[in-house]
Amino acid sequence: MGKSLSSPGQRNLIMYTITILPGHDRNGDPEPFEALHLRPGDTIAIVGPTGSGKSAFINDIEVFAQGDTVTGRQILVDGAPPPERFVRDPSCKPVALITQTTKCLADLTVQEFLSMHLRARKIEEGDRIAETINLANQFTGEPIRSGTRISSLSGGQTRSLLIADAVVISHAPIILLDEIENAGIFRDRVITCLKESGTTVIFVTHDPLVSLLSDRRIVMGNGSVRAVLEPDGAEASILRQVTEMDNYLSSLRERLRSGEILSEQVAAI
Amino acid sequence: MKLIIVAGPPSAGKTAVIRQILRNLPKRSAAYLKIDVIYATEDEEIAAEFGIPAKKLISGDLCPDHAGIMVTADALGWAEEEGAEYLIIESAGLCLRCTPYTTQSLGIAVISAISGTHSPYKMAPMIALADIAVVTRVDLVSQAEKEVFREGIRDVAPDVEIIETNAIVGTGMRYLMQMIEGLEEIVEESAITLRGNPPLGVCTVCIGKKEIGWNHHFGVIRRLDDVENLFRGE
């Protein structure tokens, strides 16, 4: 990891504990948990089949649901309903959601977009724009330049920029990432960076590596939480193997991209 | 009677926002008027879904905001006869120059979060004269995009209330409903006026002359190379 990754982590984040109170599944039956607490620095993976309610779960957190969403869940911050400014004033909002959408429709250059975001947050520009772009460029293999138009960035570049923005500019203590694996970005670098910065991260994911790198897994089905799993080191051996496999696949991907024919013989699994 | 006027460009989600308002208001407490230029079916859909009195006005050759101004007094009378507590008027959302909001009402501008960073600047009067800007489709954009879009709204209307919503699901609507709860009754119907200034009136194109070229027209017109010269009399 590059040195610049450590700089976002050195800023002090204001920490919050988020509590999720149960709602109901699609049949209206109550969810089988009493309260879920997300503590500062937690990494959590939300898993489950397509349509099982994963995105709805993080959306509840994003909007600080108060029983007013389809799921009926309630979100507390430090044990109480959040103050209105957390929801209404983005500069006070401790949560940043990076959506599944890999396109950003802002009709601005990267530089203008970040500068306007800094202005919205009443932050001095300083070197934040360069810092954000540098961090984003560690998450993606296709370099982002400050003069590029936001709308012409690739899916991976857009995601990388929005994650770097959430860390450097929004400075959000809680980041929600919806299917980070859909875009071409270095997942392990993103996860390491967010962990180092003390951010609470919730991944909606179908990716084994992202799931295994998280401290806890929330399993969804039929619109409700089915189970909360805490492997607590039990999966360490599998994680090592999956990390190796992932590195192997990444190296194959790079070789294929560069136009190689992969002619070596390998043992059947 | 309480008057709610909803404006916003086509496909911004005006009707979706109104559906959420109706879902949260006491049952059968509202009447609904949709104003459009060529085509509208929202009145039938709303009537069927909520069982409330609903009407539409197709303005045809007339400017839809102009049509709205003309019929608003009649519509208030109609809603009163129907026993409604609220009249909700949905504008056609075509004109970015005029605004349909009146005094003694709640003016709501509906804008889509995916309509582009410059869109708030282009519809500045529609936002600046509203009480509330409801930003729809926020579920499709990430936090930074939301904040940048919001900054555009703040640039044109520093004091407007901003409510972000996924209007299909209804997130964020609790704040809109709080403002509707605080809405006051119309005190004196005859004193209701438009909040904004309507555009300068008539030129010969407005009254139906179709010939092309400068020499056929007079009134309030602009030349391409001579923008200061606004008026040409005969």
Interface residues (C-beta under 8 A of the other chain):
Chain A: N59 V63 A65 Q66 D68 T69 V70 E84 V87 R88 P90 S91 K93 V95 A96 L97 I98 T99 T101 C104 L105 A106 D107 L108 F113 M116 H117 R119 A120 R121 L162 D165 A166 I169 S170 A172
Chain B: I114 G116 T117 H118 D139 L140 V141 S142 Q143 A144 E145 K146 E147 V148 F149 R150 E151 G152 R154 I162 I163 N166 V169 G170 T171 G172 M173 R174 Y175
